[in-house]
Amino acid sequence: MSSSTRAFVGMQNKYDRVVLLVDMDCFFCQVEVKQQPEYQGKPLAVVQYNAWRGGGIIAVNYAARAKGVTRHMRGDEAKALCHDIILCRVPNIREKADTSKYRDAGKEVANVLQRFTQLLERASVDEAYLDITETVNQRVEQLQTGAFALQPQELVNCHAVGYDNIGEYVNKITNRFSNPYMDDERFMLSYDPNDLPAVRQSDLRLLIGACIAGEVRAAVKAETGYECSAGIAHNKILAKLAAGMNKPNKQTILPLAEIPALFDQLPVGKIKGMGGKFGETVCETLGVKFLGQVLKYSESELQRKLDDKSGTWLHNIARGIDLEAVTPRFYSKSIGCCKKFPGRNNITGLKTLQHWLSELASEINDRLEKDFIENNRKAKQMVVQYVQDIDGNEVASSRSTAITQSDQETLTKQALELIKANTKTFLRVGSESALNNAIKFLGISVGKFESASNAQNSLQTMFANQAAKKRRISVEDGVEKVIEKVIVEQKPKQTDEAKMKGFFANYLQSKKSETKIVNEAEGEAKESESNGVDPEPQISTAEVEDVAPQKKSFFEQYKRKLIEVSVAKEATEEKAAPISTPPEFKGSFFAKYLQQRKEEKKSTEQLNKSSEDDDSADMQGLAAELDEIESSAQEQPESEKQPSTSKRKFEQVNSSDSVPNSDYKSSYAEFAMPEIRGDLIKMIKCDECEAQIPDDIKALQTHRDHHFAQQLSRQLRVEQREEMQRSRLETTTTASPSPTAKAPSKKSKKSAGTTVATTTVKPVNSITKFLTAKQPEPPASSSGVQMELCSECKTYIKSVDMPEHLDYHIAKKLQRELNQLEVRTITTSSNKKISPAAKKQMSSTLNSTPGNKSITQFFSQSN
């Protein structure tokens, strides 16, 4: 009754839905007939696996069923019943059946069904549930406005449970239009008053659903050529039940009013989900055979006898209520294949196991590749199922693991490792190729599909997160360096506007001082050159930094380098330009004066222009750089807030270059175990073993159950010992001779020439003389029945049964005495012949001996 992946509707909507089950009729046979049209109308069956006795039948068409052929027969048995039957064999690939053509045909039918509703749930290759509630609601509205009318041809091959024909059901619905409340008195006795509006509309909605079912079946027949049956009801279980009532190529309505009468004669195992062990448990626990008999139990009683979940579910099902919703599932949730190895075909060798794992993995790989092309998805988990023969018992196991690749070699290797890791003794002791436990069943399946686009997006998100993280780290490092250079003294907190103004003011002031120092150095160099004196070495960057005020940020260093490069370029251009002053006037006073004024004017203009340009350029560059830093710093928290869809490990969250741990369970978040604080758990002391137990109802009950199980085990061992001792005593007493069983001594009469040989039983020493029988304790008589102690077997017997018990002991004693009688045999001498008269005399003498009877007289021989 697992419902972890199921969805349910509310109890108030239990009669509002209309659910349709489409069931293909003898689907495998129809696929074969479509491929071989000459088989149409002939008895046909589909067989698979080995050819022993014609193969196993997995599908039979209705022409063959009419002659007694059923599923699970062998092909030879079917031919004995129907000589003209056609046996179509399922193709074999990799030494097992290949059912791909039937799966493809099922997808072809599902494509047609999907056009009628988005709530389509494929239950198997040939079955699908459709929730057509929305379409029914639209048809009801159109019926009220006159835009829709029921057509008789849409109800061809339609049946209603409890009615001889569909016409009676339609007439009943028509009569209810004139008086909608005609059945309210009967409804009040069976349904909740809040459900009466839905109950009144139930029959009409189911009839409209039957019209839609007719349209669905007609579309499937027209587009695929396959025939199907359908069941129309208010939930999935009732629709499944109705679909099988009238087949083939028919549809059945199950009205609400006919459910109680149907359940009174419906075996419990006919309900979906109750055909296995759960159904057997229900029948044994409740003592019922039909589902209608469950109505006498209340919900609390069913919960007490079964469990809360199963009790509630069974209580609703007995009343025709199933709240499980139709879950949209067009594609299969898993892809798997398996094979049985019965009898002598058991897998006993490692090479054989590897071979079959490889064959199964190859089929899985092929189907995954096809599924990827059709559905654009990849599997993330593999499940290996196997059944082992352990000490004569079949032990089934199932193990799963995550997969990243689906090639044949990888799947084979991982499947073998799963079996090895979960088998206590994998190989036989002293052997490297023989399995310790034979394998009778082997299966591989993959699931937990993820669309390829989602997987690619998750990878892109992972790399984007890593890149954003690196940017954040680099920006934080740069900001830390800026803070270390800018913040010299700890100042009181300022507003953001004041901080920004102070920052720009300091920056512009430092730039002006740097420009002034550089211009002064340039002027001194030019003056020394005009005086004919060797120019002093150009001031280095380090000297400028020493003279300049303290740097405020790394932006200043970058701008200073730009200024130095521009100054050096201008000096080079001036040296290369032609000198206009004649050489003879170069050293005159006026030449020096004019040159000095020209350089001062030029330097002043350059200073003003460069200061204005630098101020504006610096402001723009600084603003652009600050905006870039702020944008990168703001982008990072958003990237951190977005959860990563990729399956990254703990270490990679803190360090992108970390090496993953070899133990995946210790590195993945889903396997992280919470730390249990023993000091925070209240403990109590057990009265029997004085152990400390958590003060929890579940823990206490578990511990008490442990003691109770030990007590029962000890009691069972004591009873087994007493039983063994009692059986030994009885065996010894029976084997030893009883004083009353001794044969009476008789005088044997000998005739001439004859000897009579007697066989006597020797006394046997008995072990009973060394034992003392334990006197049994009288049982507690709870019902007042009088008990007596038997003197022979020392057991307490009811007084009314004591005469019969004593007769048993007397008969047993007589049997022992009879077995211990002396057997007399007569031997004749070989040297002397006996005359007929002597023989007659000897015979009469033996027969006339009183009290001397031979055991042979108790037997008679037929001539």
Secondary structure, 3 states (H helix, E strand, C coil): CCCCCCCECCHHHCCCCCEEEEEECCHHHHHHHHHCHHHCCCCEEEEECCCHHHCEEEEECHHHHCCCCCCCCEHHHHHHHCCCCEEEECCEECCEECCHHHHHHHHHHHHHHCCCCCCEEECCCCEEEEECHHHHHHHHHHHHHCCCCCCHHHHCCEEECCCCCHHHHHHHHHHHHHCCCCCHHHHHHHCCHHHHHHHHCHHHHHHHHHHHHHHHHHHHHHHHCCCEEEEEECCHHHHHHHHCCCCCCCEEECCHHHHHHHHHCCEHHHCCCCCCHHHHHHHHHHCCCEHHHHHHCCHHHHHHHCCHHHHHHHHHHCCCCCCECCCCECCCCEEEEEEECCHHHCEEEHHHHHHHHHHHHHHHHHHHHHHHHHHCEEEEEEEEEEEEEECCEEEEEEEEEECCCCCHHHHHHHHHHHHHHCCCCCECCCCCCEEEEEEEEEEEEEEEEEEHHHHHHHHHHHHHHHHHHHHHHHHHHHHHHHHHHHCCCCCCCCCHHHHHHHHHHHHHHHHHHHHHHHHHHHHHHHHHHHCCCCCCCCCCHHHHHHHCCCCCCHHHHHHHHHHHHHHHHHHHHHHHCCCCCCHHHCCCHHHHHHHHHHHHHHHHHHHHHHHHHHHHHHHHHHHHHHHHHHHHHHHHHHHHHCCCCCCCCHHHHHCCCCCCCCCHHHHCHHHCCCCCCHHHCCEEECCCCCCEEECCHHHHHHHHHHHHHHHHHHHHHHHHHHHHHHHHHHHHHHHCCCHHHCCCCCCCCCCCCEEEECCCCCCCCCHHHHCCCCCCCCCCCCCCCCEEECCCCCCEEEHHHHHHHHHHHHHHHHHHHHHCCCCCEEEECCCCCCCHHHHHHHHHHHHHCCCCCCHHHHCCCCC
